[in-house]
């Protein structure tokens, strides 16, 4: 019984770490999109420039 509970806790901890990592990757992706927009002469607001896919996906999945 205790081993089963420990395995479940370990699985939950791993899932939480993966989710946090995915959020961090999305943030980095958004920053790269903003930098790319700025480098091409934009104002860095990726929401109106067509960039920001990671942020759009993150918002649509409610993970933010």
PDBQT receptor file of N, H, CA, C and O in Angstrom, charges set to zero:
ATOM      1  N   UNK A   1       0.829  -1.198   0.000  1.00  0.00    +0.000 N 
ATOM      2  CA  UNK A   1       0.000   0.000   0.000  1.00  0.00    +0.000 C 
ATOM      3  C   UNK A   1       0.872   1.260   0.000  1.00  0.00    +0.000 C 
ATOM      4  O   UNK A   1       0.630   2.186  -0.774  1.00  0.00    +0.000 OA
ATOM      5  N   UNK A   2       1.868   1.288   0.856  1.00  0.00    +0.000 N 
ATOM      6  H   UNK A   2       2.064   0.535   1.485  1.00  0.00    +0.000 HD
ATOM      7  CA  UNK A   2       2.724   2.467   0.951  1.00  0.00    +0.000 C 
ATOM      8  C   UNK A   2       3.520   2.682  -0.342  1.00  0.00    +0.000 C 
ATOM      9  O   UNK A   2       3.682   3.815  -0.795  1.00  0.00    +0.000 OA
ATOM     10  N   UNK A   3       4.007   1.600  -0.923  1.00  0.00    +0.000 N 
ATOM     11  H   UNK A   3       3.875   0.680  -0.554  1.00  0.00    +0.000 HD
ATOM     12  CA  UNK A   3       4.747   1.717  -2.185  1.00  0.00    +0.000 C 
ATOM     13  C   UNK A   3       3.858   2.278  -3.291  1.00  0.00    +0.000 C 
ATOM     14  O   UNK A   3       4.286   3.113  -4.087  1.00  0.00    +0.000 OA
ATOM     15  N   UNK A   4       2.627   1.809  -3.324  1.00  0.00    +0.000 N 
ATOM     16  H   UNK A   4       2.279   1.130  -2.676  1.00  0.00    +0.000 HD
ATOM     17  CA  UNK A   4       1.679   2.296  -4.329  1.00  0.00    +0.000 C 
ATOM     18  C   UNK A   4       1.446   3.799  -4.168  1.00  0.00    +0.000 C 
ATOM     19  O   UNK A   4       1.426   4.539  -5.152  1.00  0.00    +0.000 OA
ATOM     20  N   UNK A   5       1.272   4.237  -2.939  1.00  0.00    +0.000 N 
ATOM     21  H   UNK A   5       1.288   3.636  -2.140  1.00  0.00    +0.000 HD
ATOM     22  CA  UNK A   5       1.086   5.673  -2.687  1.00  0.00    +0.000 C 
ATOM     23  C   UNK A   5       2.330   6.464  -3.072  1.00  0.00    +0.000 C 
ATOM     24  O   UNK A   5       2.230   7.553  -3.636  1.00  0.00    +0.000 OA
ATOM     25  N   UNK A   6       3.499   5.912  -2.765  1.00  0.00    +0.000 N 
ATOM     26  H   UNK A   6       3.579   5.027  -2.307  1.00  0.00    +0.000 HD
ATOM     27  CA  UNK A   6       4.744   6.598  -3.119  1.00  0.00    +0.000 C 
ATOM     28  C   UNK A   6       4.877   6.710  -4.633  1.00  0.00    +0.000 C 
ATOM     29  O   UNK A   6       5.296   7.750  -5.143  1.00  0.00    +0.000 OA
ATOM     30  N   UNK A   7       4.525   5.648  -5.354  1.00  0.00    +0.000 N 
ATOM     31  H   UNK A   7       4.185   4.804  -4.939  1.00  0.00    +0.000 HD
ATOM     32  CA  UNK A   7       4.583   5.701  -6.821  1.00  0.00    +0.000 C 
ATOM     33  C   UNK A   7       3.632   6.754  -7.369  1.00  0.00    +0.000 C 
ATOM     34  O   UNK A   7       3.971   7.482  -8.302  1.00  0.00    +0.000 OA
ATOM     35  N   UNK A   8       2.445   6.830  -6.788  1.00  0.00    +0.000 N 
ATOM     36  H   UNK A   8       2.170   6.239  -6.031  1.00  0.00    +0.000 HD
ATOM     37  CA  UNK A   8       1.478   7.841  -7.234  1.00  0.00    +0.000 C 
ATOM     38  C   UNK A   8       1.993   9.250  -6.962  1.00  0.00    +0.000 C 
ATOM     39  O   UNK A   8       1.862  10.139  -7.804  1.00  0.00    +0.000 OA
ATOM     40  N   UNK A   9       2.578   9.450  -5.786  1.00  0.00    +0.000 N 
ATOM     41  H   UNK A   9       2.684   8.728  -5.102  1.00  0.00    +0.000 HD
ATOM     42  CA  UNK A   9       3.146  10.767  -5.467  1.00  0.00    +0.000 C 
ATOM     43  C   UNK A   9       4.286  11.116  -6.419  1.00  0.00    +0.000 C 
ATOM     44  O   UNK A   9       4.387  12.253  -6.880  1.00  0.00    +0.000 OA
ATOM     45  N   UNK A  10       5.137  10.150  -6.712  1.00  0.00    +0.000 N 
ATOM     46  H   UNK A  10       5.055   9.226  -6.337  1.00  0.00    +0.000 HD
ATOM     47  CA  UNK A  10       6.239  10.382  -7.647  1.00  0.00    +0.000 C 
ATOM     48  C   UNK A  10       5.718  10.742  -9.035  1.00  0.00    +0.000 C 
ATOM     49  O   UNK A  10       6.261  11.627  -9.697  1.00  0.00    +0.000 OA
ATOM     50  N   UNK A  11       4.669  10.059  -9.470  1.00  0.00    +0.000 N 
ATOM     51  H   UNK A  11       4.228   9.341  -8.932  1.00  0.00    +0.000 HD
ATOM     52  CA  UNK A  11       4.081  10.349 -10.785  1.00  0.00    +0.000 C 
ATOM     53  C   UNK A  11       3.485  11.753 -10.813  1.00  0.00    +0.000 C 
ATOM     54  O   UNK A  11       3.635  12.472 -11.800  1.00  0.00    +0.000 OA
ATOM     55  N   UNK A  12       2.813  12.142  -9.739  1.00  0.00    +0.000 N 
ATOM     56  H   UNK A  12       2.691  11.558  -8.937  1.00  0.00    +0.000 HD
ATOM     57  CA  UNK A  12       2.249  13.496  -9.669  1.00  0.00    +0.000 C 
ATOM     58  C   UNK A  12       3.345  14.552  -9.676  1.00  0.00    +0.000 C 
ATOM     59  O   UNK A  12       3.214  15.581 -10.340  1.00  0.00    +0.000 OA
ATOM     60  N   UNK A  13       4.420  14.304  -8.943  1.00  0.00    +0.000 N 
ATOM     61  H   UNK A  13       4.526  13.468  -8.403  1.00  0.00    +0.000 HD
ATOM     62  CA  UNK A  13       5.533  15.255  -8.908  1.00  0.00    +0.000 C 
ATOM     63  C   UNK A  13       6.151  15.397 -10.291  1.00  0.00    +0.000 C 
ATOM     64  O   UNK A  13       6.479  16.504 -10.719  1.00  0.00    +0.000 OA
ATOM     65  N   UNK A  14       6.310  14.279 -10.989  1.00  0.00    +0.000 N 
ATOM     66  H   UNK A  14       6.044  13.380 -10.642  1.00  0.00    +0.000 HD
ATOM     67  CA  UNK A  14       6.873  14.324 -12.341  1.00  0.00    +0.000 C 
ATOM     68  C   UNK A  14       5.959  15.108 -13.281  1.00  0.00    +0.000 C 
ATOM     69  O   UNK A  14       6.436  15.915 -14.079  1.00  0.00    +0.000 OA
ATOM     70  N   UNK A  15       4.662  14.877 -13.190  1.00  0.00    +0.000 N 
ATOM     71  H   UNK A  15       4.275  14.221 -12.542  1.00  0.00    +0.000 HD
ATOM     72  CA  UNK A  15       3.696  15.595 -14.025  1.00  0.00    +0.000 C 
ATOM     73  C   UNK A  15       3.771  17.092 -13.767  1.00  0.00    +0.000 C 
ATOM     74  O   UNK A  15       3.722  17.887 -14.706  1.00  0.00    +0.000 OA
ATOM     75  N   UNK A  16       3.889  17.481 -12.509  1.00  0.00    +0.000 N 
ATOM     76  H   UNK A  16       3.929  16.836 -11.746  1.00  0.00    +0.000 HD
ATOM     77  CA  UNK A  16       3.990  18.902 -12.166  1.00  0.00    +0.000 C 
ATOM     78  C   UNK A  16       5.268  19.502 -12.731  1.00  0.00    +0.000 C 
ATOM     79  O   UNK A  16       5.257  20.630 -13.222  1.00  0.00    +0.000 OA
ATOM     80  N   UNK A  17       6.375  18.757 -12.667  1.00  0.00    +0.000 N 
ATOM     81  H   UNK A  17       6.385  17.841 -12.268  1.00  0.00    +0.000 HD
ATOM     82  CA  UNK A  17       7.639  19.252 -13.210  1.00  0.00    +0.000 C 
ATOM     83  C   UNK A  17       7.552  19.421 -14.719  1.00  0.00    +0.000 C 
ATOM     84  O   UNK A  17       8.052  20.405 -15.263  1.00  0.00    +0.000 OA
ATOM     85  N   UNK A  18       6.923  18.474 -15.396  1.00  0.00    +0.000 N 
ATOM     86  H   UNK A  18       6.517  17.674 -14.954  1.00  0.00    +0.000 HD
ATOM     87  CA  UNK A  18       6.768  18.555 -16.851  1.00  0.00    +0.000 C 
ATOM     88  C   UNK A  18       5.914  19.765 -17.212  1.00  0.00    +0.000 C 
ATOM     89  O   UNK A  18       6.246  20.502 -18.140  1.00  0.00    +0.000 OA
ATOM     90  N   UNK A  19       4.820  19.976 -16.490  1.00  0.00    +0.000 N 
ATOM     91  H   UNK A  19       4.550  19.378 -15.736  1.00  0.00    +0.000 HD
ATOM     92  CA  UNK A  19       3.948  21.122 -16.767  1.00  0.00    +0.000 C 
ATOM     93  C   UNK A  19       4.695  22.434 -16.572  1.00  0.00    +0.000 C 
ATOM     94  O   UNK A  19       4.560  23.356 -17.376  1.00  0.00    +0.000 OA
ATOM     95  N   UNK A  20       5.484  22.519 -15.504  1.00  0.00    +0.000 N 
ATOM     96  H   UNK A  20       5.595  21.770 -14.850  1.00  0.00    +0.000 HD
ATOM     97  CA  UNK A  20       6.258  23.733 -15.245  1.00  0.00    +0.000 C 
ATOM     98  C   UNK A  20       7.283  23.950 -16.353  1.00  0.00    +0.000 C 
ATOM     99  O   UNK A  20       7.481  25.079 -16.802  1.00  0.00    +0.000 OA
ATOM    100  N   UNK A  21       7.933  22.882 -16.795  1.00  0.00    +0.000 N 
ATOM    101  H   UNK A  21       7.772  21.965 -16.430  1.00  0.00    +0.000 HD
ATOM    102  CA  UNK A  21       8.901  22.974 -17.876  1.00  0.00    +0.000 C 
ATOM    103  C   UNK A  21       8.231  23.455 -19.158  1.00  0.00    +0.000 C 
ATOM    104  O   UNK A  21       8.780  24.299 -19.866  1.00  0.00    +0.000 OA
ATOM    105  N   UNK A  22       7.047  22.921 -19.462  1.00  0.00    +0.000 N 
ATOM    106  H   UNK A  22       6.601  22.235 -18.887  1.00  0.00    +0.000 HD
ATOM    107  CA  UNK A  22       6.330  23.336 -20.671  1.00  0.00    +0.000 C 
ATOM    108  C   UNK A  22       5.962  24.818 -20.607  1.00  0.00    +0.000 C 
ATOM    109  O   UNK A  22       6.038  25.515 -21.619  1.00  0.00    +0.000 OA
ATOM    110  N   UNK A  23       5.566  25.304 -19.436  1.00  0.00    +0.000 N 
ATOM    111  H   UNK A  23       5.504  24.737 -18.615  1.00  0.00    +0.000 HD
ATOM    112  CA  UNK A  23       5.261  26.736 -19.287  1.00  0.00    +0.000 C 
ATOM    113  C   UNK A  23       6.516  27.571 -19.507  1.00  0.00    +0.000 C 
ATOM    114  O   UNK A  23       6.464  28.618 -20.152  1.00  0.00    +0.000 OA
ATOM    115  N   UNK A  24       7.652  27.105 -18.968  1.00  0.00    +0.000 N 
ATOM    116  H   UNK A  24       7.694  26.254 -18.444  1.00  0.00    +0.000 HD
ATOM    117  CA  UNK A  24       8.905  27.831 -19.157  1.00  0.00    +0.000 C 
ATOM    118  C   UNK A  24       9.306  27.866 -20.627  1.00  0.00    +0.000 C 
ATOM    119  O   UNK A  24       9.771  28.896 -21.116  1.00  0.00    +0.000 OA
ATOM    120  N   UNK A  25       9.132  26.762 -21.328  1.00  0.00    +0.000 N 
ATOM    121  H   UNK A  25       8.753  25.926 -20.931  1.00  0.00    +0.000 HD
ATOM    122  CA  UNK A  25       9.449  26.708 -22.760  1.00  0.00    +0.000 C 
ATOM    123  C   UNK A  25       8.559  27.684 -23.524  1.00  0.00    +0.000 C 
ATOM    124  O   UNK A  25       9.031  28.375 -24.427  1.00  0.00    +0.000 OA
ATOM    125  N   UNK A  26       7.285  27.746 -23.173  1.00  0.00    +0.000 N 
ATOM    126  H   UNK A  26       6.902  27.185 -22.439  1.00  0.00    +0.000 HD
ATOM    127  CA  UNK A  26       6.363  28.671 -23.839  1.00  0.00    +0.000 C 
ATOM    128  C   UNK A  26       6.787  30.115 -23.599  1.00  0.00    +0.000 C 
ATOM    129  O   UNK A  26       6.711  30.940 -24.509  1.00  0.00    +0.000 OA
ATOM    130  N   UNK A  27       7.232  30.430 -22.383  1.00  0.00    +0.000 N 
ATOM    131  H   UNK A  27       7.294  29.760 -21.644  1.00  0.00    +0.000 HD
ATOM    132  CA  UNK A  27       7.686  31.795 -22.083  1.00  0.00    +0.000 C 
ATOM    133  C   UNK A  27       8.913  32.150 -22.915  1.00  0.00    +0.000 C 
ATOM    134  O   UNK A  27       8.995  33.246 -23.468  1.00  0.00    +0.000 OA
ATOM    135  N   UNK A  28       9.867  31.222 -23.004  1.00  0.00    +0.000 N 
ATOM    136  H   UNK A  28       9.800  30.331 -22.555  1.00  0.00    +0.000 HD
ATOM    137  CA  UNK A  28      11.071  31.468 -23.804  1.00  0.00    +0.000 C 
ATOM    138  C   UNK A  28      10.697  31.641 -25.272  1.00  0.00    +0.000 C 
ATOM    139  O   UNK A  28      11.235  32.514 -25.953  1.00  0.00    +0.000 OA
ATOM    140  N   UNK A  29       9.788  30.821 -25.753  1.00  0.00    +0.000 N 
ATOM    141  H   UNK A  29       9.351  30.112 -25.200  1.00  0.00    +0.000 HD
ATOM    142  CA  UNK A  29       9.336  30.928 -27.138  1.00  0.00    +0.000 C 
ATOM    143  C   UNK A  29       8.714  32.297 -27.399  1.00  0.00    +0.000 C 
ATOM    144  O   UNK A  29       8.969  32.910 -28.436  1.00  0.00    +0.000 OA
ATOM    145  N   UNK A  30       7.903  32.772 -26.463  1.00  0.00    +0.000 N 
ATOM    146  H   UNK A  30       7.697  32.274 -25.621  1.00  0.00    +0.000 HD
ATOM    147  CA  UNK A  30       7.290  34.094 -26.616  1.00  0.00    +0.000 C 
ATOM    148  C   UNK A  30       8.344  35.188 -26.650  1.00  0.00    +0.000 C 
ATOM    149  O   UNK A  30       8.259  36.110 -27.461  1.00  0.00    +0.000 OA
ATOM    150  N   UNK A  31       9.335  35.093 -25.777  1.00  0.00    +0.000 N 
ATOM    151  H   UNK A  31       9.404  34.344 -25.118  1.00  0.00    +0.000 HD
ATOM    152  CA  UNK A  31      10.405  36.096 -25.775  1.00  0.00    +0.000 C 
ATOM    153  C   UNK A  31      11.163  36.083 -27.097  1.00  0.00    +0.000 C 
ATOM    154  O   UNK A  31      11.507  37.140 -27.628  1.00  0.00    +0.000 OA
ATOM    155  N   UNK A  32      11.424  34.901 -27.626  1.00  0.00    +0.000 N 
ATOM    156  H   UNK A  32      11.145  34.043 -27.196  1.00  0.00    +0.000 HD
ATOM    157  CA  UNK A  32      12.109  34.810 -28.916  1.00  0.00    +0.000 C 
ATOM    158  C   UNK A  32      11.257  35.416 -30.026  1.00  0.00    +0.000 C 
ATOM    159  O   UNK A  32      11.783  36.088 -30.913  1.00  0.00    +0.000 OA
ATOM    160  N   UNK A  33       9.950  35.185 -29.985  1.00  0.00    +0.000 N 
ATOM    161  H   UNK A  33       9.523  34.639 -29.264  1.00  0.00    +0.000 HD
ATOM    162  CA  UNK A  33       9.046  35.780 -30.973  1.00  0.00    +0.000 C 
ATOM    163  C   UNK A  33       9.072  37.303 -30.876  1.00  0.00    +0.000 C 
ATOM    164  O   UNK A  33       9.102  37.993 -31.895  1.00  0.00    +0.000 OA
ATOM    165  N   UNK A  34       9.062  37.824 -29.653  1.00  0.00    +0.000 N 
ATOM    166  H   UNK A  34       9.038  37.264 -28.825  1.00  0.00    +0.000 HD
ATOM    167  CA  UNK A  34       9.093  39.274 -29.461  1.00  0.00    +0.000 C 
ATOM    168  C   UNK A  34      10.405  39.858 -29.972  1.00  0.00    +0.000 C 
ATOM    169  O   UNK A  34      10.406  40.902 -30.625  1.00  0.00    +0.000 OA
ATOM    170  N   UNK A  35      11.522  39.195 -29.680  1.00  0.00    +0.000 N 
ATOM    171  H   UNK A  35      11.522  38.347 -29.150  1.00  0.00    +0.000 HD
ATOM    172  CA  UNK A  35      12.818  39.663 -30.174  1.00  0.00    +0.000 C 
ATOM    173  C   UNK A  35      12.870  39.632 -31.696  1.00  0.00    +0.000 C 
ATOM    174  O   UNK A  35      13.400  40.550 -32.322  1.00  0.00    +0.000 OA
ATOM    175  N   UNK A  36      12.328  38.591 -32.283  1.00  0.00    +0.000 N 
ATOM    176  H   UNK A  36      11.898  37.845 -31.775  1.00  0.00    +0.000 HD
ATOM    177  CA  UNK A  36      12.290  38.490 -33.740  1.00  0.00    +0.000 C 
ATOM    178  C   UNK A  36      11.468  39.626 -34.336  1.00  0.00    +0.000 C 
ATOM    179  O   UNK A  36      11.857  40.222 -35.341  1.00  0.00    +0.000 OA
ATOM    180  N   UNK A  37      10.332  39.923 -33.713  1.00  0.00    +0.000 N 
ATOM    181  H   UNK A  37      10.016  39.440 -32.897  1.00  0.00    +0.000 HD
ATOM    182  CA  UNK A  37       9.480  41.015 -34.182  1.00  0.00    +0.000 C 
ATOM    183  C   UNK A  37      10.214  42.347 -34.070  1.00  0.00    +0.000 C 
ATOM    184  O   UNK A  37      10.165  43.167 -34.987  1.00  0.00    +0.000 OA
ATOM    185  N   UNK A  38      10.890  42.560 -32.950  1.00  0.00    +0.000 N 
ATOM    186  H   UNK A  38      10.930  41.894 -32.205  1.00  0.00    +0.000 HD
ATOM    187  CA  UNK A  38      11.654  43.801 -32.773  1.00  0.00    +0.000 C 
ATOM    188  C   UNK A  38      12.774  43.903 -33.807  1.00  0.00    +0.000 C 
ATOM    189  O   UNK A  38      13.009  44.973 -34.368  1.00  0.00    +0.000 OA
ATOM    190  N   UNK A  39      13.462  42.793 -34.058  1.00  0.00    +0.000 N 
ATOM    191  H   UNK A  39      13.272  41.924 -33.602  1.00  0.00    +0.000 HD
ATOM    192  CA  UNK A  39      14.568  42.792 -35.013  1.00  0.00    +0.000 C 
ATOM    193  C   UNK A  39      14.091  43.089 -36.426  1.00  0.00    +0.000 C 
ATOM    194  O   UNK A  39      14.844  43.639 -37.230  1.00  0.00    +0.000 OA
ATOM    195  N   UNK A  40      12.855  42.735 -36.737  1.00  0.00    +0.000 N 
ATOM    196  H   UNK A  40      12.243  42.289 -36.084  1.00  0.00    +0.000 HD
ATOM    197  CA  UNK A  40      12.341  42.985 -38.083  1.00  0.00    +0.000 C 
ATOM    198  C   UNK A  40      11.627  44.329 -38.182  1.00  0.00    +0.000 C 
ATOM    199  O   UNK A  40      10.949  44.607 -39.172  1.00  0.00    +0.000 OA
ATOM    200  N   UNK A  41      11.780  45.158 -37.157  1.00  0.00    +0.000 N 
ATOM    201  H   UNK A  41      12.331  44.933 -36.354  1.00  0.00    +0.000 HD
ATOM    202  CA  UNK A  41      11.224  46.503 -37.215  1.00  0.00    +0.000 C 
ATOM    203  C   UNK A  41       9.871  46.658 -36.572  1.00  0.00    +0.000 C 
ATOM    204  O   UNK A  41       9.284  47.738 -36.631  1.00  0.00    +0.000 OA
ATOM    205  N   UNK A  42       9.360  45.612 -35.961  1.00  0.00    +0.000 N 
ATOM    206  H   UNK A  42       9.837  44.735 -35.914  1.00  0.00    +0.000 HD
ATOM    207  CA  UNK A  42       8.064  45.704 -35.287  1.00  0.00    +0.000 C 
ATOM    208  C   UNK A  42       8.202  46.355 -33.921  1.00  0.00    +0.000 C 
ATOM    209  O   UNK A  42       9.282  46.796 -33.529  1.00  0.00    +0.000 OA
ATOM    210  N   UNK A  43       7.090  46.406 -33.209  1.00  0.00    +0.000 N 
ATOM    211  H   UNK A  43       6.212  46.047 -33.528  1.00  0.00    +0.000 HD
ATOM    212  CA  UNK A  43       7.114  47.037 -31.889  1.00  0.00    +0.000 C 
ATOM    213  C   UNK A  43       7.238  46.026 -30.757  1.00  0.00    +0.000 C 
ATOM    214  O   UNK A  43       7.195  46.399 -29.584  1.00  0.00    +0.000 OA
ATOM    215  N   UNK A  44       7.393  44.742 -31.099  1.00  0.00    +0.000 N 
ATOM    216  H   UNK A  44       7.428  44.438 -32.051  1.00  0.00    +0.000 HD
ATOM    217  CA  UNK A  44       7.563  43.712 -30.086  1.00  0.00    +0.000 C 
ATOM    218  C   UNK A  44       6.268  43.167 -29.535  1.00  0.00    +0.000 C 
ATOM    219  O   UNK A  44       6.284  42.258 -28.705  1.00  0.00    +0.000 OA
ATOM    220  N   UNK A  45       5.131  43.709 -29.985  1.00  0.00    +0.000 N 
ATOM    221  H   UNK A  45       5.118  44.447 -30.659  1.00  0.00    +0.000 HD
ATOM    222  CA  UNK A  45       3.837  43.213 -29.519  1.00  0.00    +0.000 C 
ATOM    223  C   UNK A  45       3.426  42.064 -30.425  1.00  0.00    +0.000 C 
ATOM    224  O   UNK A  45       2.810  42.274 -31.469  1.00  0.00    +0.000 OA
ATOM    225  N   UNK A  46       3.770  40.854 -30.019  1.00  0.00    +0.000 N 
ATOM    226  H   UNK A  46       4.271  40.684 -29.171  1.00  0.00    +0.000 HD
ATOM    227  CA  UNK A  46       3.570  39.697 -30.885  1.00  0.00    +0.000 C 
ATOM    228  C   UNK A  46       2.110  39.295 -31.013  1.00  0.00    +0.000 C 
ATOM    229  O   UNK A  46       1.769  38.520 -31.907  1.00  0.00    +0.000 OA
ATOM    230  N   UNK A  47       1.244  39.795 -30.154  1.00  0.00    +0.000 N 
ATOM    231  H   UNK A  47       1.520  40.425 -29.428  1.00  0.00    +0.000 HD
ATOM    232  CA  UNK A  47      -0.173  39.429 -30.237  1.00  0.00    +0.000 C 
ATOM    233  C   UNK A  47      -0.807  39.930 -31.521  1.00  0.00    +0.000 C 
ATOM    234  O   UNK A  47      -1.722  39.294 -32.045  1.00  0.00    +0.000 OA
ATOM    235  N   UNK A  48      -0.334  41.068 -32.042  1.00  0.00    +0.000 N 
ATOM    236  H   UNK A  48       0.408  41.585 -31.616  1.00  0.00    +0.000 HD
ATOM    237  CA  UNK A  48      -0.934  41.602 -33.262  1.00  0.00    +0.000 C 
ATOM    238  C   UNK A  48      -0.073  41.360 -34.496  1.00  0.00    +0.000 C 
ATOM    239  O   UNK A  48      -0.460  41.727 -35.605  1.00  0.00    +0.000 OA
ATOM    240  N   UNK A  49       1.096  40.742 -34.308  1.00  0.00    +0.000 N 
ATOM    241  H   UNK A  49       1.410  40.444 -33.407  1.00  0.00    +0.000 HD
ATOM    242  CA  UNK A  49       1.997  40.547 -35.438  1.00  0.00    +0.000 C 
ATOM    243  C   UNK A  49       1.957  39.137 -36.004  1.00  0.00    +0.000 C 
ATOM    244  O   UNK A  49       2.641  38.846 -36.985  1.00  0.00    +0.000 OA
ATOM    245  N   UNK A  50       1.163  38.258 -35.399  1.00  0.00    +0.000 N 
ATOM    246  H   UNK A  50       0.607  38.495 -34.603  1.00  0.00    +0.000 HD
ATOM    247  CA  UNK A  50       1.105  36.892 -35.885  1.00  0.00    +0.000 C 
ATOM    248  C   UNK A  50       2.059  35.958 -35.177  1.00  0.00    +0.000 C 
ATOM    249  O   UNK A  50       1.996  34.743 -35.366  1.00  0.00    +0.000 OA
ATOM    250  N   UNK A  51       2.956  36.519 -34.353  1.00  0.00    +0.000 N 
ATOM    251  H   UNK A  51       3.007  37.506 -34.201  1.00  0.00    +0.000 HD
ATOM    252  CA  UNK A  51       3.834  35.680 -33.553  1.00  0.00    +0.000 C 
ATOM    253  C   UNK A  51       3.080  35.303 -32.279  1.00  0.00    +0.000 C 
ATOM    254  O   UNK A  51       1.878  35.545 -32.171  1.00  0.00    +0.000 OA
ATOM    255  N   UNK A  52       3.770  34.724 -31.338  1.00  0.00    +0.000 N 
ATOM    256  H   UNK A  52       4.746  34.527 -31.425  1.00  0.00    +0.000 HD
ATOM    257  CA  UNK A  52       3.165  34.429 -30.045  1.00  0.00    +0.000 C 
ATOM    258  C   UNK A  52       2.336  33.162 -30.018  1.00  0.00    +0.000 C 
ATOM    259  O   UNK A  52       1.408  33.041 -29.217  1.00  0.00    +0.000 OA
ATOM    260  N   UNK A  53       2.660  32.218 -30.883  1.00  0.00    +0.000 N 
ATOM    261  H   UNK A  53       3.414  32.316 -31.533  1.00  0.00    +0.000 HD
ATOM    262  CA  UNK A  53       1.891  30.983 -30.938  1.00  0.00    +0.000 C 
ATOM    263  C   UNK A  53       1.922  30.245 -29.607  1.00  0.00    +0.000 C 
ATOM    264  O   UNK A  53       0.904  29.710 -29.167  1.00  0.00    +0.000 OA
ATOM    265  N   UNK A  54       3.079  30.215 -28.970  1.00  0.00    +0.000 N 
ATOM    266  H   UNK A  54       3.906  30.650 -29.327  1.00  0.00    +0.000 HD
ATOM    267  CA  UNK A  54       3.173  29.506 -27.687  1.00  0.00    +0.000 C 
ATOM    268  C   UNK A  54       2.244  30.133 -26.659  1.00  0.00    +0.000 C 
ATOM    269  O   UNK A  54       1.584  29.430 -25.893  1.00  0.00    +0.000 OA
ATOM    270  N   UNK A  55       2.199  31.467 -26.647  1.00  0.00    +0.000 N 
ATOM    271  H   UNK A  55       2.735  32.038 -27.269  1.00  0.00    +0.000 HD
ATOM    272  CA  UNK A  55       1.313  32.138 -25.691  1.00  0.00    +0.000 C 
ATOM    273  C   UNK A  55      -0.149  31.852 -26.025  1.00  0.00    +0.000 C 
ATOM    274  O   UNK A  55      -0.963  31.618 -25.132  1.00  0.00    +0.000 OA
ATOM    275  N   UNK A  56      -0.475  31.873 -27.314  1.00  0.00    +0.000 N 
ATOM    276  H   UNK A  56       0.186  32.063 -28.039  1.00  0.00    +0.000 HD
ATOM    277  CA  UNK A  56      -1.849  31.583 -27.706  1.00  0.00    +0.000 C 
ATOM    278  C   UNK A  56      -2.240  30.167 -27.301  1.00  0.00    +0.000 C 
ATOM    279  O   UNK A  56      -3.348  29.939 -26.815  1.00  0.00    +0.000 OA
ATOM    280  N   UNK A  57      -1.334  29.220 -27.499  1.00  0.00    +0.000 N 
ATOM    281  H   UNK A  57      -0.434  29.404 -27.894  1.00  0.00    +0.000 HD
ATOM    282  CA  UNK A  57      -1.615  27.834 -27.120  1.00  0.00    +0.000 C 
ATOM    283  C   UNK A  57      -1.741  27.718 -25.607  1.00  0.00    +0.000 C 
ATOM    284  O   UNK A  57      -2.624  27.029 -25.097  1.00  0.00    +0.000 OA
ATOM    285  N   UNK A  58      -0.846  28.401 -24.895  1.00  0.00    +0.000 N 
ATOM    286  H   UNK A  58      -0.128  28.961 -25.309  1.00  0.00    +0.000 HD
ATOM    287  CA  UNK A  58      -0.865  28.350 -23.437  1.00  0.00    +0.000 C 
ATOM    288  C   UNK A  58      -2.179  28.908 -22.908  1.00  0.00    +0.000 C 
ATOM    289  O   UNK A  58      -2.785  28.329 -22.006  1.00  0.00    +0.000 OA
ATOM    290  N   UNK A  59      -2.617  30.022 -23.462  1.00  0.00    +0.000 N 
ATOM    291  H   UNK A  59      -2.125  30.492 -24.195  1.00  0.00    +0.000 HD
ATOM    292  CA  UNK A  59      -3.867  30.628 -23.014  1.00  0.00    +0.000 C 
ATOM    293  C   UNK A  59      -5.062  29.748 -23.351  1.00  0.00    +0.000 C 
ATOM    294  O   UNK A  59      -6.008  29.667 -22.567  1.00  0.00    +0.000 OA
ATOM    295  N   UNK A  60      -5.036  29.094 -24.492  1.00  0.00    +0.000 N 
ATOM    296  H   UNK A  60      -4.268  29.159 -25.129  1.00  0.00    +0.000 HD
ATOM    297  CA  UNK A  60      -6.173  28.268 -24.888  1.00  0.00    +0.000 C 
ATOM    298  C   UNK A  60      -6.296  27.014 -24.035  1.00  0.00    +0.000 C 
ATOM    299  O   UNK A  60      -7.378  26.440 -23.918  1.00  0.00    +0.000 OA
ATOM    300  N   UNK A  61      -5.182  26.590 -23.440  1.00  0.00    +0.000 N 
ATOM    301  H   UNK A  61      -4.303  27.056 -23.536  1.00  0.00    +0.000 HD
ATOM    302  CA  UNK A  61      -5.210  25.398 -22.589  1.00  0.00    +0.000 C 
ATOM    303  C   UNK A  61      -5.366  25.751 -21.120  1.00  0.00    +0.000 C 
ATOM    304  O   UNK A  61      -5.436  24.862 -20.271  1.00  0.00    +0.000 OA
ATOM    305  N   UNK A  62      -5.421  27.030 -20.815  1.00  0.00    +0.000 N 
ATOM    306  H   UNK A  62      -5.364  27.752 -21.504  1.00  0.00    +0.000 HD
ATOM    307  CA  UNK A  62      -5.643  27.463 -19.438  1.00  0.00    +0.000 C 
ATOM    308  C   UNK A  62      -4.512  27.136 -18.490  1.00  0.00    +0.000 C 
ATOM    309  O   UNK A  62      -4.747  26.906 -17.304  1.00  0.00    +0.000 OA
ATOM    310  N   UNK A  63      -3.275  27.110 -18.995  1.00  0.00    +0.000 N 
ATOM    311  H   UNK A  63      -3.083  27.296 -19.958  1.00  0.00    +0.000 HD
ATOM    312  CA  UNK A  63      -2.154  26.753 -18.126  1.00  0.00    +0.000 C 
ATOM    313  C   UNK A  63      -1.435  27.963 -17.579  1.00  0.00    +0.000 C 
ATOM    314  O   UNK A  63      -0.476  27.831 -16.820  1.00  0.00    +0.000 OA
ATOM    315  N   UNK A  64      -1.883  29.118 -17.953  1.00  0.00    +0.000 N 
ATOM    316  H   UNK A  64      -2.662  29.226 -18.570  1.00  0.00    +0.000 HD
ATOM    317  CA  UNK A  64      -1.181  30.329 -17.528  1.00  0.00    +0.000 C 
ATOM    318  C   UNK A  64      -1.652  30.783 -16.188  1.00  0.00    +0.000 C 
ATOM    319  O   UNK A  64      -1.168  31.791 -15.673  1.00  0.00    +0.000 OA
TER     320      UNK A  64
